[in-house]
Amino acid sequence: MTAEDYLNGQIILVDKPLKWSSFQAVNKLKYALINNIGLPKKFKIGHAGTLDPLATGLLIVCTGKFTKIISEIQGQAKEYTGTFYIGATTPSYDLETEIDQEYPISHINEALIHKTVKQFLGEIDQKPPIFSAIKKDGVRLYEHARAGETIEIASRKTTIHEFEITRIALPEIDFRVVCSKGTYIRSLAYDFGKAMRSGSHLTALRRTKIGDYDVINATNITLFEQNIIDKL
């Protein structure tokens, strides 16, 4: 692949590592291309949908003219797999923050879990986590949260197309979800626990698909950089 190819437009499927931000992943690719095949420092590059640092999986990176279709890609349905931890909540709804409250789980069985899944299929109302990058009054919600401020968050309409439980080993439940743009799986974890008269938070998350793009076709960032060097 030449510098001209990337300037004309390429789609790079990346398997984002754990604890990397989406911004870090894009920057790593950007400077690999600048330093090794001579792309200009201000060439166009961006990703189609943020993944939290504690999530892994498919990150779609567009270069050159293909950055114009980022919004189109972002609008497609997304598939995730992961794990809910039942019986405890955290302020961030995941492992970014410590457990703040514990709940009973002795009443929870497979029948209740599968019955609860049905409540979340189709269009639902969902509140984004307070620890999110959404802005309110010009300030990101996580900044309000870290300052200890109480903020009223409006709910949003989102759609869960598929919701499958793949493993039950309480307090852990593994799942697969196909959902619309703007769905927060952390909020789904929290709401799922609440619907079972308990608590829940997300302990693992992996994005596996965006539309027809699949993580099985994604590249490891380090290997991507090495392949560029090897072809010089």
HUGI-V13784 format. One record per run of one state. SS is the DSSP state (h for helix, s for strand, l for the rest). FROM is the first residue (numbers start at 1). LEN is the number of residues. If there is no record, write none. Layout:
SS&FROM&LEN  SS&FROM&LEN
This chain:
l&1&2  h&3&6  l&9&2  s&11&6  l&17&5  h&22&16  l&38&7  s&45&3  l&48&8  s&56&8  h&64&11  l&75&3  s&78&9  l&87&1  s&88&3  l&91&8  s&99&4  l&103&7  h&110&10  l&120&2  s&122&6  l&128&7  s&135&2  l&137&2  s&139&2  h&141&6  l&147&8  s&155&15  l&170&2  s&172&8  l&180&5  h&185&11  l&196&4  s&200&11  l&211&2  s&213&2  h&215&3  l&218&1  s&219&1  l&220&1  h&221&10  l&231&2
